[in-house]
């Protein structure tokens, strides 16, 4: 199987990019929902947080279970950038 620039096969590399994007979007949604609700114990914030936990676990499993070299541009969760400049709209 072909290897990508970060040492993962191309499918895994694309999946890692997708998971990184999902984490960014979910973080943005969670912050926006908590700002609108005024608290972190709002049901919507909790549901987004639970889904974010799932994605963070996927990211951890993917990077730990393979010989991940860390060359992917978004290898650190703190460096995750959106794929586009669109603002995320949350309708409650």
N, CA, C and O of each residue as an XYZ file, in Angstrom:
368
protein
N       0.839     -1.182      0.000
C       0.000      0.000      0.000
C       0.885      1.247      0.000
O       1.946      1.247      0.625
N       0.476      2.277     -0.672
C       1.249      3.505     -0.745
C       1.294      4.204      0.602
O       0.307      4.234      1.336
N       2.454      4.764      0.914
C       2.620      5.502      2.161
C       2.535      6.990      1.877
O       3.038      7.471      0.861
N       1.895      7.711      2.780
C       1.786      9.156      2.671
C       2.981      9.831      3.324
O       3.916      9.160      3.761
N       2.952     11.149      3.389
C       4.070     11.914      3.909
C       4.293     11.742      5.407
O       5.374     12.065      5.898
N       3.312     11.247      6.142
C       3.467     11.109      7.590
C       3.746      9.677      8.018
O       3.752      9.396      9.216
N       3.977      8.766      7.087
C       4.305      7.395      7.425
C       3.096      6.477      7.481
O       3.262      5.263      7.594
N       1.896      7.010      7.407
C       0.687      6.204      7.378
C       0.348      5.895      5.929
O       0.786      6.611      5.029
N      -0.429      4.833      5.684
C      -0.851      4.638      4.303
C      -1.810      5.770      3.931
O      -2.317      6.467      4.809
N      -2.053      5.949      2.663
C      -2.808      7.114      2.197
C      -4.221      7.171      2.761
O      -4.715      8.254      3.077
N      -4.886      6.007      2.895
C      -6.228      6.007      3.476
C      -6.177      6.492      4.920
O      -6.999      7.311      5.330
N      -5.215      5.990      5.692
C      -5.088      6.393      7.091
C      -4.727      7.866      7.213
O      -5.223      8.565      8.097
N      -3.864      8.330      6.322
C      -3.479      9.744      6.344
C      -4.684     10.632      6.057
O      -4.893     11.640      6.733
N      -5.471     10.262      5.061
C      -6.685     11.032      4.751
C      -7.671     10.975      5.909
O      -8.314     11.972      6.235
N      -7.788      9.800      6.531
C      -8.693      9.652      7.663
C      -8.221     10.515      8.836
O      -9.038     11.131      9.520
N      -6.904     10.561      9.071
C      -6.362     11.397     10.141
C      -6.672     12.873      9.870
O      -7.029     13.608     10.791
N      -6.540     13.303      8.635
C      -6.885     14.685      8.291
C      -8.366     14.956      8.548
O      -8.730     16.023      9.043
N      -9.219     13.987      8.211
C     -10.652     14.134      8.441
C     -10.958     14.220      9.935
O     -11.759     15.051     10.362
N     -10.323     13.365     10.720
C     -10.533     13.392     12.170
C     -10.056     14.725     12.739
O     -10.726     15.303     13.595
N      -8.914     15.219     12.280
C      -8.410     16.524     12.735
C      -9.402     17.639     12.421
O      -9.656     18.508     13.254
N      -9.957     17.606     11.214
C     -10.950     18.611     10.833
C     -12.190     18.509     11.710
O     -12.723     19.522     12.163
N     -12.645     17.283     11.949
C     -13.814     17.067     12.804
C     -13.581     17.602     14.217
O     -14.473     18.206     14.813
N     -12.385     17.379     14.744
C     -12.043     17.878     16.080
C     -12.111     19.400     16.109
O     -12.650     19.985     17.048
N     -11.568     20.035     15.088
C     -11.616     21.500     15.024
C     -13.060     22.003     15.001
O     -13.415     22.926     15.733
N     -13.884     21.390     14.159
C     -15.281     21.809     14.024
C     -16.031     21.587     15.337
O     -16.770     22.461     15.789
N     -15.840     20.425     15.942
C     -16.537     20.131     17.195
C     -16.107     21.068     18.326
O     -16.933     21.496     19.132
N     -14.816     21.380     18.381
C     -14.360     22.343     19.395
C     -15.027     23.696     19.192
O     -15.494     24.315     20.148
N     -15.070     24.147     17.959
C     -15.693     25.438     17.654
C     -17.171     25.428     18.024
O     -17.677     26.374     18.628
N     -17.857     24.347     17.656
C     -19.278     24.239     17.993
C     -19.501     24.205     19.500
O     -20.434     24.827     20.008
N     -18.650     23.483     20.210
C     -18.806     23.380     21.657
C     -18.618     24.740     22.332
O     -19.389     25.111     23.217
N     -17.589     25.481     21.909
C     -17.364     26.809     22.483
C     -18.526     27.750     22.175
O     -18.983     28.498     23.039
N     -18.992     27.699     20.936
C     -20.105     28.567     20.558
C     -21.373     28.197     21.325
O     -22.094     29.080     21.791
N     -21.648     26.908     21.460
C     -22.836     26.459     22.194
C     -22.745     26.838     23.666
O     -23.743     27.239     24.265
N     -21.557     26.716     24.255
C     -21.417     27.084     25.673
C     -21.549     28.589     25.866
O     -22.081     29.036     26.882
N     -21.072     29.375     24.905
C     -21.246     30.832     24.986
C     -22.722     31.208     24.891
O     -23.203     32.061     25.637
N     -23.439     30.564     23.965
C     -24.861     30.870     23.794
C     -25.692     30.393     24.986
O     -26.635     31.070     25.396
N     -25.345     29.237     25.539
C     -26.111     28.683     26.654
C     -25.724     29.337     27.982
O     -26.511     29.357     28.929
N     -24.517     29.866     28.037
C     -24.048     30.502     29.265
C     -23.529     29.528     30.306
O     -23.211     29.930     31.425
N     -23.439     28.244     29.951
C     -22.899     27.269     30.901
C     -22.375     26.049     30.157
O     -22.704     25.817     28.994
N     -21.554     25.279     30.857
C     -21.010     24.066     30.261
C     -21.884     22.842     30.528
O     -21.621     21.770     29.983
N     -22.926     22.985     31.365
C     -23.767     21.833     31.663
C     -25.042     21.792     30.816
O     -25.972     21.044     31.119
N     -25.078     22.586     29.774
C     -26.185     22.564     28.818
C     -26.160     21.230     28.073
O     -25.083     20.723     27.760
N     -27.319     20.658     27.786
C     -27.394     19.342     27.141
C     -26.684     19.313     25.781
O     -26.001     18.338     25.469
N     -26.835     20.360     24.977
C     -26.170     20.418     23.673
C     -24.656     20.429     23.839
O     -23.952     19.734     23.108
N     -24.146     21.207     24.790
C     -22.699     21.267     25.036
C     -22.186     19.894     25.462
O     -21.119     19.463     25.024
N     -22.938     19.214     26.308
C     -22.533     17.883     26.770
C     -22.489     16.885     25.614
O     -21.552     16.093     25.517
N     -23.487     16.918     24.743
C     -23.508     16.005     23.600
C     -22.353     16.275     22.643
O     -21.724     15.339     22.149
N     -22.073     17.540     22.382
C     -20.941     17.881     21.509
C     -19.643     17.423     22.162
O     -18.764     16.887     21.487
N     -19.517     17.630     23.467
C     -18.323     17.223     24.200
C     -18.115     15.711     24.134
O     -16.982     15.251     23.994
N     -19.183     14.943     24.233
C     -19.077     13.490     24.152
C     -18.622     13.050     22.758
O     -17.804     12.139     22.627
N     -19.148     13.692     21.732
C     -18.728     13.364     20.372
C     -17.276     13.774     20.151
O     -16.523     13.073     19.475
N     -16.890     14.906     20.719
C     -15.496     15.358     20.637
C     -14.573     14.346     21.312
O     -13.501     14.050     20.783
N     -14.960     13.816     22.451
C     -14.169     12.782     23.126
C     -13.963     11.577     22.218
O     -12.866     11.022     22.157
N     -15.013     11.174     21.517
C     -14.913     10.041     20.598
C     -13.890     10.321     19.500
O     -13.067      9.466     19.173
N     -13.949     11.520     18.939
C     -13.002     11.880     17.872
C     -11.570     11.978     18.400
O     -10.631     11.581     17.711
N     -11.396     12.498     19.607
C     -10.057     12.572     20.202
C      -9.504     11.170     20.436
O      -8.311     10.940     20.237
N     -10.343     10.240     20.850
C      -9.913      8.855     21.020
C      -9.536      8.221     19.688
O      -8.560      7.475     19.608
N     -10.307      8.515     18.638
C      -9.964      8.024     17.291
C      -8.593      8.542     16.875
O      -7.769      7.791     16.354
N      -8.356      9.823     17.107
C      -7.073     10.437     16.754
C      -5.936      9.746     17.502
O      -4.912      9.414     16.905
N      -6.111      9.529     18.796
C      -5.082      8.898     19.614
C      -4.807      7.480     19.128
O      -3.647      7.090     18.988
N      -5.857      6.706     18.870
C      -5.681      5.332     18.416
C      -4.982      5.270     17.065
O      -4.115      4.424     16.845
N      -5.355      6.155     16.178
C      -4.759      6.157     14.845
C      -3.274      6.494     14.910
O      -2.467      5.863     14.228
N      -2.910      7.471     15.713
C      -1.500      7.875     15.775
C      -0.661      6.919     16.608
O       0.542      6.813     16.373
N      -1.250      6.219     17.575
C      -0.486      5.285     18.404
C      -0.347      3.915     17.768
O       0.660      3.242     17.989
N      -1.313      3.486     16.995
C      -1.303      2.127     16.473
C      -0.466      1.970     15.201
O      -0.349      0.864     14.673
N       0.106      3.044     14.714
C       0.914      2.980     13.500
C       2.240      3.689     13.739
O       2.408      4.422     14.714
N       3.160      3.457     12.841
C       4.448      4.134     12.957
C       4.294      5.556     12.441
O       4.715      5.886     11.333
N       3.692      6.371     13.260
C       3.378      7.751     12.890
C       4.613      8.612     13.095
O       5.136      8.692     14.206
N       5.083      9.259     12.030
C       6.305     10.052     12.118
C       6.051     11.496     12.481
O       6.997     12.229     12.771
N       4.791     11.932     12.475
C       4.478     13.296     12.879
C       4.763     14.348     11.829
O       4.842     15.530     12.160
N       4.922     13.958     10.567
C       5.224     14.936      9.520
C       3.980     15.587      8.929
O       4.086     16.536      8.152
N       2.812     15.090      9.289
C       1.577     15.680      8.800
C       1.456     17.097      9.342
O       1.768     17.338     10.509
N       1.014     18.027      8.524
C       0.960     19.424      8.932
C       0.104     19.662     10.170
O       0.357     20.604     10.921
N      -0.894     18.831     10.391
C      -1.785     18.996     11.541
C      -1.582     17.861     12.529
O      -2.551     17.242     12.969
N      -0.323     17.578     12.887
C      -0.079     16.457     13.778
C      -0.345     16.791     15.239
O      -0.486     15.873     16.047
N      -0.418     18.049     15.607
C      -0.719     18.432     16.976
C      -2.129     19.001     17.014
O      -2.507     19.803     16.161
N      -2.895     18.586     17.999
C      -4.283     19.036     18.077
C      -4.380     20.542     18.239
O      -5.356     21.146     17.794
N      -3.381     21.166     18.871
C      -3.413     22.614     19.055
C      -3.171     23.363     17.756
O      -3.442     24.562     17.679
N      -2.664     22.676     16.728
C      -2.361     23.320     15.451
C      -3.437     23.074     14.395
O      -3.258     23.450     13.236
N      -4.533     22.459     14.773
C      -5.573     22.128     13.795
C      -6.229     23.400     13.294
O      -6.699     24.221     14.082
N      -6.260     23.556     11.995
C      -6.841     24.722     11.348
C      -8.041     24.287     10.516
O      -8.097     23.142     10.068
N      -8.992     25.175     10.307
C     -10.130     24.803      9.460
C      -9.695     24.677      8.012
O      -8.701     25.271      7.594
N     -10.453     23.896      7.252
C     -10.149     23.747      5.829
C     -10.608     24.947      5.017
O     -10.137     25.154      3.899
N     -11.511     25.732      5.561
C     -11.978     26.906      4.852
C     -12.224     28.024      5.861
O     -12.168     27.795      7.070
N     -12.488     29.195      5.384
C     -12.657     30.371      6.236
C     -14.105     30.604      6.640
O     -14.405     31.600      7.298
N     -15.021     29.692      6.253
C     -16.429     29.881      6.607
C     -16.613     29.894      8.102
O     -15.935     29.170      8.831
N     -17.549     30.732      8.564
C     -17.895     30.731      9.971
C     -18.849     29.592     10.241
O     -19.696     29.264      9.410
N     -18.710     29.002     11.388
C     -19.576     27.891     11.761
C     -20.827     28.463     12.413
O     -20.747     29.178     13.412
N     -21.968     28.147     11.848
C     -23.233     28.642     12.381
C     -23.882     27.550     13.225
O     -23.963     26.393     12.813
N     -24.331     27.930     14.388
C     -24.989     26.976     15.261
C     -26.415     27.464     15.474
O     -26.638     28.559     15.991
N     -27.354     26.657     15.078
C     -28.750     27.030     15.281
C     -29.313     26.189     16.400
O     -29.344     24.961     16.320
N     -29.755     26.855     17.434
C     -30.316     26.162     18.609
C     -31.812     26.346     18.646
O     -32.473     25.843     19.554
